[in-house]
């Protein structure tokens, strides 16, 4: 537990196997997955206040279409609290598709009712007001020229992709993606902690 949480960018199963001198890669992989499951506190608080929400496509490099509609990739909803110009807490939720039911359902799980939710113009988010959220659509070009309309979620999405490619060399099976999303969320939400003990709480 200490070794996993003390590594700033996490650790791969192969790295843990080498450090602990384990004879089996599968043993290291299973231990890491058990720790990832423990990183989610049952009944954890949902995000509150103003929250940016968007989707990111996670998966290996493939030829063809990029972004929405890309084949063979997993869709992850990213929700990030607005903390001034910075980012507060985040939540990541894998969804089956970009339908209103999937995206609004993910927001319900991640964001407390009554919050202000900023999204792009995708019509799938139009049902948020009926669920008790204040919903504002942020269009490109509303701010400075070239300004990112949803900078916080896009920064988180970029860091998530870099972490998957860097620490895990992109070798994450879609069936196990949720565990890695939990670990990334755990690490991100504790990124400013000065105490290593907080990582183990």
N, CA, C and O of each residue as an XYZ file, in Angstrom:
804
protein
N       0.835     -1.202      0.000
C       0.000      0.000      0.000
C       0.870      1.252      0.000
O       0.615      2.195     -0.750
N       1.914      1.256      0.858
C       2.777      2.432      0.927
C       3.465      2.664     -0.407
O       3.519      3.799     -0.881
N       3.989      1.615     -1.017
C       4.720      1.787     -2.269
C       3.805      2.315     -3.368
O       4.199      3.192     -4.137
N       2.597      1.792     -3.445
C       1.679      2.223     -4.497
C       1.315      3.697     -4.342
O       1.309      4.445     -5.320
N       1.011      4.116     -3.106
C       0.581      5.498     -2.903
C       1.744      6.484     -2.890
O       1.543      7.678     -3.113
N       2.957      6.000     -2.632
C       4.106      6.908     -2.575
C       4.648      7.247     -3.957
O       5.440      8.179     -4.100
N       4.233      6.505     -4.969
C       4.672      6.799     -6.332
C       3.737      7.853     -6.925
O       2.533      7.620     -7.033
N       4.277      9.000     -7.305
C       3.460     10.128     -7.750
C       2.518      9.747     -8.881
O       1.360     10.164     -8.899
N       3.008      8.965     -9.814
C       2.201      8.619    -10.982
C       1.674      7.188    -10.936
O       1.200      6.666    -11.946
N       1.755      6.559     -9.775
C       1.264      5.199     -9.667
C       2.326      4.188    -10.055
O       3.487      4.534    -10.271
N       1.913      2.947    -10.138
C       2.866      1.881    -10.434
C       2.179      0.816    -11.282
O       0.996      0.532    -11.092
N       2.906      0.243    -12.197
C       2.369     -0.842    -13.011
C       2.560     -2.164    -12.271
O       3.347     -2.244    -11.328
N       1.849     -3.183    -12.696
C       1.981     -4.504    -12.075
C       3.400     -5.043    -12.265
O       3.954     -5.678    -11.367
N       3.983     -4.786    -13.437
C       5.351     -5.253    -13.680
C       6.341     -4.553    -12.749
O       7.274     -5.173    -12.238
N       6.124     -3.243    -12.534
C       6.992     -2.504    -11.623
C       6.883     -3.008    -10.200
O       7.892     -3.124     -9.504
N       5.654     -3.312     -9.753
C       5.456     -3.826     -8.401
C       6.068     -5.214     -8.253
O       6.651     -5.532     -7.216
N       5.938     -6.027     -9.272
C       6.528     -7.368     -9.243
C       8.040     -7.283     -9.056
O       8.619     -8.043     -8.280
N       8.668     -6.363     -9.763
C      10.121     -6.220     -9.667
C      10.546     -5.722     -8.286
O      11.494     -6.245     -7.699
N       9.848     -4.713     -7.769
C      10.232     -4.111     -6.487
C      10.068     -5.094     -5.334
O      10.917     -5.163     -4.446
N       8.969     -5.859     -5.349
C       8.704     -6.788     -4.249
C       9.308     -8.169     -4.479
O       9.268     -9.022     -3.593
N       9.861     -8.387     -5.651
C      10.457     -9.688     -5.942
C       9.445    -10.806     -6.031
O       9.736    -11.947     -5.672
N       8.245    -10.481     -6.514
C       7.193    -11.494     -6.629
C       7.492    -12.409     -7.819
O       8.014    -11.968     -8.844
N       7.156    -13.670     -7.664
C       7.418    -14.623     -8.733
C       6.383    -14.569     -9.842
O       6.619    -15.072    -10.940
N       5.234    -13.958     -9.560
C       4.130    -13.970    -10.522
C       3.656    -12.552    -10.838
O       3.361    -11.766     -9.937
N       3.591    -12.243    -12.119
C       3.017    -10.967    -12.565
C       1.557    -10.880    -12.151
O       1.084     -9.822    -11.734
N       0.838    -12.004    -12.268
C      -0.592    -12.003    -11.946
C      -0.834    -11.652    -10.477
O      -1.820    -10.988    -10.157
N       0.049    -12.087     -9.587
C      -0.099    -11.760     -8.166
C      -0.013    -10.248     -7.970
O      -0.837     -9.664     -7.267
N       0.983     -9.614     -8.591
C       1.131     -8.157     -8.484
C      -0.078     -7.450     -9.068
O      -0.569     -6.484     -8.485
N      -0.566     -7.917    -10.215
C      -1.732     -7.318    -10.870
C      -2.966     -7.430     -9.972
O      -3.720     -6.466     -9.836
N      -3.177     -8.604     -9.354
C      -4.333     -8.814     -8.480
C      -4.254     -7.931     -7.234
O      -5.270     -7.386     -6.802
N      -3.069     -7.785     -6.657
C      -2.902     -6.922     -5.478
C      -3.251     -5.479     -5.821
O      -3.953     -4.807     -5.066
N      -2.755     -5.008     -6.966
C      -3.023     -3.625     -7.360
C      -4.511     -3.389     -7.580
O      -5.032     -2.333     -7.223
N      -5.195     -4.364     -8.166
C      -6.634     -4.204     -8.395
C      -7.408     -4.174     -7.073
O      -8.388     -3.440     -6.947
N      -6.975     -4.962     -6.098
C      -7.628     -4.924     -4.792
C      -7.464     -3.551     -4.147
O      -8.393     -3.036     -3.526
N      -6.283     -2.963     -4.296
C      -6.050     -1.623     -3.748
C      -6.871     -0.576     -4.492
O      -7.373      0.366     -3.880
N      -7.009     -0.732     -5.799
C      -7.818      0.223     -6.573
C      -9.272      0.182     -6.130
O      -9.930      1.220     -6.059
N      -9.778     -1.015     -5.832
C     -11.156     -1.115     -5.344
C     -11.315     -0.400     -4.013
O     -12.354      0.202     -3.742
N     -10.274     -0.470     -3.177
C     -10.324      0.155     -1.855
C     -10.206      1.673     -1.918
O     -10.446      2.353     -0.920
N      -9.840      2.211     -3.075
C      -9.671      3.656     -3.200
C     -10.995      4.399     -3.309
O     -11.013      5.628     -3.234
N     -12.090      3.692     -3.484
C     -13.404      4.332     -3.574
C     -14.127      4.166     -2.245
O     -14.412      3.051     -1.808
N     -14.417      5.303     -1.611
C     -15.127      5.266     -0.334
C     -16.623      5.143     -0.608
O     -17.188      5.981     -1.310
N     -17.275      4.110     -0.064
C     -18.726      3.965     -0.266
C     -19.453      5.210      0.248
O     -19.152      5.709      1.332
N     -20.397      5.697     -0.529
C     -21.167      6.856     -0.110
C     -20.390      8.162     -0.156
O     -20.753      9.119      0.528
N     -19.319      8.217     -0.955
C     -18.529      9.462     -1.021
C     -19.401     10.605     -1.530
O     -20.344     10.398     -2.294
N     -19.064     11.808     -1.091
C     -19.834     12.990     -1.466
C     -19.755     13.239     -2.962
O     -18.720     13.025     -3.594
N     -20.860     13.692     -3.508
C     -20.851     14.102     -4.902
C     -20.278     15.519     -5.021
O     -20.204     16.257     -4.038
N     -19.882     15.877     -6.220
C     -19.355     17.213     -6.458
C     -20.459     18.240     -6.247
O     -21.641     17.919     -6.369
N     -20.080     19.467     -5.932
C     -21.075     20.506     -5.662
C     -20.609     21.831     -6.246
O     -19.488     21.948     -6.741
N     -21.487     22.828     -6.180
C     -21.159     24.137     -6.741
C     -21.200     24.105     -8.252
O     -22.024     23.411     -8.848
N     -20.301     24.864     -8.873
C     -20.208     24.889    -10.334
C     -19.291     23.765    -10.800
O     -18.178     23.611    -10.298
N     -19.770     22.979    -11.769
C     -19.040     21.794    -12.228
C     -19.032     21.752    -13.753
O     -20.075     21.905    -14.391
N     -17.865     21.548    -14.327
C     -17.763     21.323    -15.769
C     -17.908     19.836    -16.060
O     -17.396     18.998    -15.318
N     -18.607     19.513    -17.143
C     -18.812     18.117    -17.522
C     -18.601     17.963    -19.032
O     -19.102     18.760    -19.825
N     -17.858     16.934    -19.408
C     -17.670     16.600    -20.820
C     -17.256     15.140    -20.895
O     -17.005     14.501    -19.874
N     -17.185     14.614    -22.128
C     -16.769     13.215    -22.297
C     -15.400     13.160    -22.961
O     -15.006     14.059    -23.703
N     -14.683     12.065    -22.667
C     -13.404     11.808    -23.313
C     -13.417     10.358    -23.784
O     -14.029      9.494    -23.157
N     -12.731     10.106    -24.899
C     -12.653      8.750    -25.444
C     -11.292      8.174    -25.083
O     -10.252      8.736    -25.426
N     -11.318      7.047    -24.387
C     -10.100      6.435    -23.867
C      -9.877      5.095    -24.556
O     -10.793      4.279    -24.657
N      -8.662      4.875    -25.026
C      -8.328      3.608    -25.675
C      -7.065      3.763    -26.486
O      -6.516      4.859    -26.598
N      -6.607      2.668    -27.048
C      -5.387      2.689    -27.834
C      -5.543      3.468    -29.123
O      -6.659      3.749    -29.561
N      -4.426      3.811    -29.724
C      -4.439      4.524    -31.000
C      -5.027      3.626    -32.082
O      -4.624      2.475    -32.249
N      -5.989      4.182    -32.808
C      -6.615      3.438    -33.901
C      -6.770      4.363    -35.101
O      -6.947      5.570    -34.936
N      -6.703      3.806    -36.304
C      -6.945      4.648    -37.476
C      -8.419      5.017    -37.558
O      -9.270      4.354    -36.965
N      -8.708      6.073    -38.293
C     -10.096      6.452    -38.481
C     -10.487      7.657    -37.642
O      -9.645      8.449    -37.219
N     -11.794      7.772    -37.415
C     -12.366      8.939    -36.751
C     -11.836      9.112    -35.342
O     -11.619      8.140    -34.618
N     -11.625     10.396    -34.956
C     -11.205     10.734    -33.596
C     -12.375     11.411    -32.893
O     -13.305     11.897    -33.537
N     -12.315     11.439    -31.542
C     -13.344     12.141    -30.768
C     -14.672     11.411    -30.790
O     -14.711     10.184    -30.880
N     -15.775     12.174    -30.707
C     -17.102     11.559    -30.670
C     -17.331     10.678    -31.888
O     -17.131     11.101    -33.027
N     -17.749      9.456    -31.630
C     -17.992      8.515    -32.710
C     -16.812      7.625    -33.043
O     -16.905      6.781    -33.934
N     -15.692      7.802    -32.335
C     -14.521      6.963    -32.589
C     -14.817      5.519    -32.214
O     -15.420      5.255    -31.173
N     -14.396      4.584    -33.060
C     -14.688      3.172    -32.827
C     -13.659      2.545    -31.899
O     -12.492      2.937    -31.889
N     -14.109      1.561    -31.114
C     -13.206      0.757    -30.313
C     -12.649      1.440    -29.088
O     -11.651      0.978    -28.536
N     -13.261      2.528    -28.641
C     -12.780      3.235    -27.464
C     -13.874      3.304    -26.406
O     -15.059      3.168    -26.712
N     -13.463      3.516    -25.162
C     -14.406      3.635    -24.060
C     -14.730      5.106    -23.828
O     -13.857      5.968    -23.930
N     -15.987      5.381    -23.515
C     -16.425      6.751    -23.265
C     -16.414      6.998    -21.763
O     -17.022      6.249    -20.999
N     -15.721      8.050    -21.343
C     -15.621      8.392    -19.926
C     -16.139      9.807    -19.731
O     -15.668     10.744    -20.377
N     -17.114      9.960    -18.833
C     -17.602     11.285    -18.474
C     -16.674     11.868    -17.413
O     -16.410     11.235    -16.391
N     -16.184     13.075    -17.664
C     -15.302     13.776    -16.734
C     -16.088     14.926    -16.109
O     -16.651     15.755    -16.824
N     -16.127     14.978    -14.781
C     -16.768     16.081    -14.061
C     -15.719     16.709    -13.158
O     -15.056     16.010    -12.391
N     -15.563     18.037    -13.246
C     -14.537     18.741    -12.479
C     -15.137     19.977    -11.822
O     -15.732     20.822    -12.492
N     -14.977     20.076    -10.509
C     -15.448     21.256     -9.798
C     -14.645     22.477    -10.222
O     -13.434     22.396    -10.425
N     -15.329     23.611    -10.354
C     -14.663     24.872    -10.646
C     -14.235     25.499     -9.320
O     -15.070     25.800     -8.468
N     -12.942     25.689     -9.158
C     -12.390     26.283     -7.940
C     -11.615     27.525     -8.343
O     -10.393     27.483     -8.484
N     -12.329     28.637     -8.529
C     -11.713     29.817     -9.110
C     -11.273     29.480    -10.519
O     -12.055     28.958    -11.314
N     -10.016     29.781    -10.830
C      -9.482     29.419    -12.136
C      -8.940     27.995    -12.139
O      -8.550     27.474    -13.184
N      -8.919     27.372    -10.968
C      -8.354     26.033    -10.841
C      -9.406     24.943    -10.813
O     -10.583     25.174    -11.088
N      -8.946     23.746    -10.472
C      -9.802     22.558    -10.447
C      -9.932     22.074     -9.010
O      -8.934     21.934     -8.303
N     -11.157     21.821     -8.584
C     -11.387     21.224     -7.273
C     -11.336     19.713     -7.379
O     -10.392     19.153     -7.938
N     -12.354     19.051     -6.842
C     -12.401     17.585     -6.936
C     -12.914     17.168     -8.304
O     -13.535     17.953     -9.021
N     -12.640     15.908     -8.653
C     -13.127     15.371     -9.925
C     -13.849     14.050     -9.695
O     -13.701     13.414     -8.651
N     -14.625     13.656    -10.681
C     -15.223     12.328    -10.743
C     -15.113     11.851    -12.189
O     -15.228     12.643    -13.124
N     -14.889     10.552    -12.362
C     -14.820      9.926    -13.683
C     -15.814      8.784    -13.722
O     -15.865      7.973    -12.798
N     -16.602      8.711    -14.782
C     -17.639      7.685    -14.889
C     -17.665      7.132    -16.306
O     -17.899      7.872    -17.262
N     -17.427      5.839    -16.442
C     -17.512      5.228    -17.776
C     -18.971      5.023    -18.143
O     -19.768      4.595    -17.308
N     -19.331      5.326    -19.390
C     -20.709      5.169    -19.855
C     -20.719      4.340    -21.133
O     -19.706      4.221    -21.822
N     -21.877      3.770    -21.437
C     -21.993      2.886    -22.601
C     -22.070      3.666    -23.906
O     -21.591      3.197    -24.939
N     -22.668      4.850    -23.866
C     -22.863      5.650    -25.079
C     -23.110      7.104    -24.688
O     -23.076      7.450    -23.507
N     -23.358      7.948    -25.677
C     -23.560      9.371    -25.401
C     -25.036      9.766    -25.461
O     -25.362     10.911    -25.775
N     -25.917      8.827    -25.164
C     -27.344      9.145    -25.112
C     -27.633     10.013    -23.886
O     -26.828     10.083    -22.957
N     -28.791     10.670    -23.899
C     -29.186     11.480    -22.762
C     -29.295     10.669    -21.491
O     -28.923     11.140    -20.416
N     -29.802      9.455    -21.602
C     -29.946      8.601    -20.426
C     -28.589      8.298    -19.803
O     -28.441      8.345    -18.582
N     -27.598      7.987    -20.636
C     -26.266      7.653    -20.120
C     -25.558      8.862    -19.526
O     -25.034      8.791    -18.414
N     -25.538      9.982    -20.264
C     -24.789     11.144    -19.812
C     -25.452     11.830    -18.619
O     -24.773     12.209    -17.665
N     -26.772     11.990    -18.669
C     -27.460     12.615    -17.531
C     -27.407     11.697    -16.308
O     -27.335     12.173    -15.175
N     -27.441     10.378    -16.538
C     -27.317      9.428    -15.429
C     -25.960      9.523    -14.769
O     -25.852      9.423    -13.547
N     -24.913      9.717    -15.572
C     -23.562      9.867    -15.019
C     -23.455     11.138    -14.197
O     -22.835     11.141    -13.134
N     -24.060     12.227    -14.684
C     -24.046     13.481    -13.933
C     -24.756     13.306    -12.596
O     -24.295     13.816    -11.575
N     -25.873     12.587    -12.598
C     -26.604     12.339    -11.345
C     -25.735     11.621    -10.318
O     -25.819     11.903     -9.122
N     -24.899     10.692    -10.786
C     -24.037      9.948     -9.864
C     -22.861     10.780     -9.372
O     -22.337     10.534     -8.286
N     -22.441     11.767    -10.167
C     -21.228     12.529     -9.850
C     -21.477     13.870     -9.183
O     -20.638     14.343     -8.415
N     -22.626     14.496     -9.465
C     -22.864     15.877     -9.039
C     -24.126     15.950     -8.176
O     -25.159     15.372     -8.515
N     -24.025     16.668     -7.062
C     -25.161     16.823     -6.161
C     -26.247     17.679     -6.826
O     -25.926     18.630     -7.540
N     -27.529     17.353     -6.600
C     -28.632     18.138     -7.180
C     -28.535     19.602     -6.761
O     -28.089     19.919     -5.658
N     -28.957     20.479     -7.651
C     -28.913     21.904     -7.363
C     -27.648     22.577     -7.848
O     -27.560     23.804     -7.854
N     -26.659     21.783     -8.256
C     -25.394     22.347     -8.725
C     -25.536     22.991    -10.096
O     -26.475     22.708    -10.840
N     -24.596     23.853    -10.410
C     -24.535     24.488    -11.726
C     -23.620     23.641    -12.609
O     -22.436     23.480    -12.314
N     -24.174     23.104    -13.688
C     -23.420     22.214    -14.574
C     -23.152     22.910    -15.898
O     -24.083     23.317    -16.593
N     -21.883     23.045    -16.243
C     -21.481     23.621    -17.521
C     -21.128     22.495    -18.483
O     -20.306     21.639    -18.157
N     -21.734     22.487    -19.656
C     -21.426     21.484    -20.683
C     -21.264     22.183    -22.026
O     -21.495     23.386    -22.148
N     -20.862     21.410    -23.030
C     -20.886     21.942    -24.390
C     -22.315     21.802    -24.925
O     -23.240     21.509    -24.167
N     -22.490     22.010    -26.222
C     -23.837     22.046    -26.781
C     -24.448     20.707    -27.135
O     -25.477     20.677    -27.810
N     -23.859     19.591    -26.707
C     -24.422     18.278    -27.028
C     -25.835     18.157    -26.452
O     -26.042     18.373    -25.258
N     -26.800     17.813    -27.300
C     -28.206     17.789    -26.879
C     -28.499     16.738    -25.818
O     -29.519     16.826    -25.134
N     -27.626     15.744    -25.667
C     -27.851     14.694    -24.666
C     -27.893     15.253    -23.252
O     -28.439     14.613    -22.353
N     -27.324     16.437    -23.039
C     -27.328     17.038    -21.705
C     -28.577     17.879    -21.438
O     -28.722     18.438    -20.351
N     -29.472     17.974    -22.409
C     -30.627     18.859    -22.263
C     -31.567     18.443    -21.130
O     -32.363     19.260    -20.667
N     -31.493     17.203    -20.679
C     -32.384     16.743    -19.614
C     -31.915     17.083    -18.215
O     -32.582     16.719    -17.245
N     -30.779     17.775    -18.075
C     -30.249     18.047    -16.743
C     -31.148     18.953    -15.911
O     -31.277     18.764    -14.702
N     -31.773     19.942    -16.560
C     -32.644     20.861    -15.816
C     -33.803     20.110    -15.167
O     -34.204     20.428    -14.047
N     -34.339     19.114    -15.869
C     -35.452     18.327    -15.326
C     -35.022     17.475    -14.142
O     -35.867     17.028    -13.367
N     -33.724     17.244    -13.988
C     -33.204     16.455    -12.872
C     -32.807     17.329    -11.682
O     -32.275     16.826    -10.692
N     -33.061     18.622    -11.777
C     -32.801     19.507    -10.649
C     -31.474     20.238    -10.699
O     -31.021     20.763     -9.681
N     -30.833     20.282    -11.879
C     -29.565     20.991    -12.018
C     -29.786     22.313    -12.745
O     -30.702     22.441    -13.558
N     -28.951     23.279    -12.449
C     -28.880     24.498    -13.254
C     -27.892     24.206    -14.370
O     -26.715     23.953    -14.115
N     -28.360     24.240    -15.579
C     -27.551     23.816    -16.714
C     -27.238     25.002    -17.615
O     -28.143     25.694    -18.082
N     -25.952     25.231    -17.854
C     -25.536     26.281    -18.774
C     -24.655     25.677    -19.858
O     -23.691     24.969    -19.567
N     -24.995     25.962    -21.100
C     -24.205     25.489    -22.232
C     -23.127     26.525    -22.541
O     -23.421     27.708    -22.712
N     -21.885     26.072    -22.611
C     -20.762     26.941    -22.935
C     -20.360     26.665    -24.388
O     -19.914     25.568    -24.722
N     -20.523     27.662    -25.229
C     -20.196     27.492    -26.644
C     -18.791     28.002    -26.937
O     -18.299     28.905    -26.260
N     -18.160     27.434    -27.929
C     -16.862     27.936    -28.382
C     -17.038     29.377    -28.856
O     -18.035     29.723    -29.489
N     -16.065     30.193    -28.540
C     -16.113     31.577    -28.997
C     -16.800     32.523    -28.040
O     -16.892     33.717    -28.323
N     -17.297     32.014    -26.890
C     -17.936     32.905    -25.934
C     -16.916     33.777    -25.207
O     -17.244     34.878    -24.763
N     -15.691     33.293    -25.085
C     -14.673     34.045    -24.369
C     -13.644     34.610    -25.336
O     -13.977     35.043    -26.439
N     -12.389     34.599    -24.902
C     -11.299     35.090    -25.746
C     -11.136     34.172    -26.959
O     -11.494     32.995    -26.909
N     -10.598     34.713    -28.032
C     -10.343     33.911    -29.231
C      -9.367     32.795    -28.879
O      -8.314     33.045    -28.294
N      -9.721     31.565    -29.238
C      -8.863     30.422    -28.952
C      -8.996     29.882    -27.545
O      -8.318     28.920    -27.186
N      -9.858     30.485    -26.742
C     -10.011     30.031    -25.362
C     -10.767     28.711    -25.310
O     -11.739     28.522    -26.042
N     -10.328     27.799    -24.450
C     -10.999     26.519    -24.267
C     -12.288     26.744    -23.488
O     -12.231     27.251    -22.367
N     -13.457     26.386    -24.037
C     -14.712     26.658    -23.328
C     -14.889     25.846    -22.045
O     -15.589     26.290    -21.136
N     -14.278     24.682    -21.952
C     -14.355     23.836    -20.755
C     -12.933     23.444    -20.355
O     -12.562     22.277    -20.481
N     -12.138     24.389    -19.879
C     -10.708     24.126    -19.675
C     -10.397     23.090    -18.598
O      -9.410     22.363    -18.716
N     -11.213     23.008    -17.560
C     -10.887     22.110    -16.442
C     -11.044     20.647    -16.842
O     -10.148     19.836    -16.605
N     -12.192     20.307    -17.453
C     -12.383     18.899    -17.826
C     -11.407     18.485    -18.926
O     -10.972     17.333    -18.965
N     -11.062     19.406    -19.810
C     -10.120     19.060    -20.869
C      -8.714     18.868    -20.313
O      -7.950     18.046    -20.818
N      -8.372     19.628    -19.268
C      -7.071     19.430    -18.618
C      -7.037     18.072    -17.927
O      -6.044     17.350    -18.015
N      -8.127     17.724    -17.237
C      -8.194     16.429    -16.558
C      -8.133     15.291    -17.583
O      -7.430     14.302    -17.373
N      -8.864     15.429    -18.684
C      -8.866     14.399    -19.725
C      -7.466     14.203    -20.291
O      -7.045     13.071    -20.525
N      -6.743     15.297    -20.513
C      -5.382     15.211    -21.036
C      -4.453     14.508    -20.045
O      -3.639     13.671    -20.436
N      -4.579     14.852    -18.759
C      -3.747     14.211    -17.732
C      -4.076     12.717    -17.610
O      -3.181     11.895    -17.415
N      -5.362     12.373    -17.725
C      -5.774     10.973    -17.650
C      -5.147     10.164    -18.783
O      -4.598      9.087    -18.548
N      -5.227     10.675    -19.999
C      -4.658      9.964    -21.146
C      -3.148      9.814    -21.012
O      -2.588      8.762    -21.320
N      -2.493     10.882    -20.549
C      -1.037     10.834    -20.387
C      -0.649      9.814    -19.317
O       0.346      9.104    -19.459
N      -1.444      9.746    -18.244
C      -1.176      8.791    -17.154
C      -1.330      7.357    -17.644
O      -0.511      6.495    -17.325
N      -2.385      7.103    -18.425
C      -2.610      5.753    -18.950
C      -1.475      5.335    -19.884
O      -0.996      4.203    -19.827
N      -1.054      6.258    -20.740
C       0.021      5.941    -21.685
C       1.376      5.868    -21.006
O       2.217      5.057    -21.394
N       1.603      6.708    -19.989
C       2.902      6.750    -19.332
C       3.104      5.642    -18.322
O       4.029      4.840    -18.453
N       2.242      5.591    -17.308
C       2.404      4.600    -16.242
C       2.048      3.192    -16.709
O       2.698      2.221    -16.322
N       1.018      3.087    -17.538
C       0.515      1.758    -17.916
C       0.720      1.435    -19.396
O       0.197      0.437    -19.891
N       1.477      2.271    -20.101
C       1.795      2.059    -21.517
C       0.548      1.796    -22.365
O       0.615      1.111    -23.386
N      -0.577      2.342    -21.937
C      -1.819      2.188    -22.687
C      -2.416      0.797    -22.636
O      -3.407      0.520    -23.312
N      -1.818     -0.088    -21.832
C      -2.247     -1.496    -21.813
C      -3.338     -1.731    -20.770
O      -3.146     -2.501    -19.830
N      -4.466     -1.077    -20.935
C      -5.594     -1.243    -20.010
C      -6.767     -1.817    -20.782
O      -7.234     -1.222    -21.753
N      -7.236     -2.964    -20.352
C      -8.379     -3.588    -20.998
C      -9.654     -2.831    -20.627
O      -9.801     -2.419    -19.476
N     -10.582     -2.636    -21.575
C     -11.832     -1.930    -21.264
C     -12.578     -2.515    -20.068
O     -13.218     -1.776    -19.319
N     -12.502     -3.833    -19.879
C     -13.213     -4.478    -18.769
C     -12.643     -4.092    -17.410
O     -13.317     -4.257    -16.394
N     -11.403     -3.575    -17.372
C     -10.773     -3.184    -16.115
C     -10.631     -1.671    -15.980
O     -10.086     -1.187    -14.989
N     -11.112     -0.928    -16.957
C     -10.895      0.517    -16.980
C     -11.433      1.210    -15.731
O     -10.806      2.141    -15.226
N     -12.580      0.771    -15.228
C     -13.190      1.434    -14.068
C     -12.238      1.495    -12.880
O     -12.207      2.496    -12.165
N     -11.458      0.435    -12.660
C     -10.530      0.409    -11.524
C      -9.431      1.467    -11.690
O      -9.016      2.106    -10.724
N      -8.973      1.636    -12.925
C      -7.940      2.636    -13.181
C      -8.504      4.052    -13.050
O      -7.811      4.960    -12.593
N      -9.751      4.232    -13.449
C     -10.396      5.535    -13.268
C     -10.513      5.869    -11.792
O     -10.325      7.019    -11.396
N     -10.825      4.864    -10.973
C     -10.901      5.085     -9.525
C      -9.547      5.510     -8.967
O      -9.468      6.416     -8.137
N      -8.483      4.852     -9.425
C      -7.154      5.204     -8.933
C      -6.767      6.618     -9.356
O      -6.231      7.380     -8.552
N      -7.037      6.974    -10.615
C      -6.690      8.309    -11.078
C      -7.451      9.363    -10.282
O      -6.882     10.385     -9.898
N      -8.737      9.116    -10.035
C      -9.547     10.058     -9.250
C      -8.990     10.206     -7.852
O      -8.862     11.321     -7.347
N      -8.654      9.081     -7.216
C      -8.082      9.067     -5.870
C      -6.816      9.909     -5.819
O      -6.650     10.737     -4.923
N      -5.927      9.700     -6.775
C      -4.660     10.429     -6.797
C      -4.878     11.915     -7.076
O      -4.274     12.768     -6.426
N      -5.741     12.218     -8.041
C      -5.952     13.613     -8.409
C      -6.548     14.405     -7.242
O      -6.118     15.525     -6.967
N      -7.526     13.830     -6.566
C      -8.195     14.547     -5.483
C      -7.315     14.710     -4.252
O      -7.658     15.471     -3.348
N      -6.193     14.011     -4.202
C      -5.244     14.140     -3.086
C      -3.905     14.716     -3.544
O      -2.899     14.601     -2.845
N      -3.905     15.330     -4.712
C      -2.644     15.787     -5.317
C      -1.943     16.856     -4.493
O      -0.719     16.971     -4.563
N      -2.685     17.644     -3.712
C      -2.057     18.730     -2.940
C      -1.776     18.342     -1.495
O      -1.304     19.171     -0.717
N      -2.059     17.091     -1.123
C      -1.835     16.667      0.257
C      -0.346     16.631      0.577
O       0.451     16.079     -0.181
N       0.018     17.225      1.705
C       1.417     17.224      2.145
C       1.748     15.977      2.958
O       2.917     15.659      3.174
N       0.700     15.269      3.412
C       0.898     14.116      4.289
C       0.689     12.819      3.513
O      -0.372     12.611      2.923
N       1.685     11.956      3.510
C       1.548     10.657      2.850
C       0.455      9.825      3.502
O      -0.179      8.996      2.849
N       0.233     10.054      4.816
C      -0.815      9.309      5.506
C      -2.189      9.563      4.939
O      -3.056      8.692      5.003
N      -2.412     10.778      4.367
C      -3.706     11.084      3.770
C      -3.996     10.186      2.579
O      -5.155      9.906      2.275
N      -2.935      9.732      1.899
C      -3.121      8.846      0.758
C      -3.664      7.497      1.192
O      -4.308      6.797      0.410
N      -3.400      7.130      2.453
C      -3.808      5.803      2.934
C      -5.119      5.837      3.698
O      -5.593      4.788      4.135
N      -5.732      7.029      3.876
C      -7.005      7.126      4.606
C      -8.122      6.438      3.844
O      -9.263      6.418      4.305
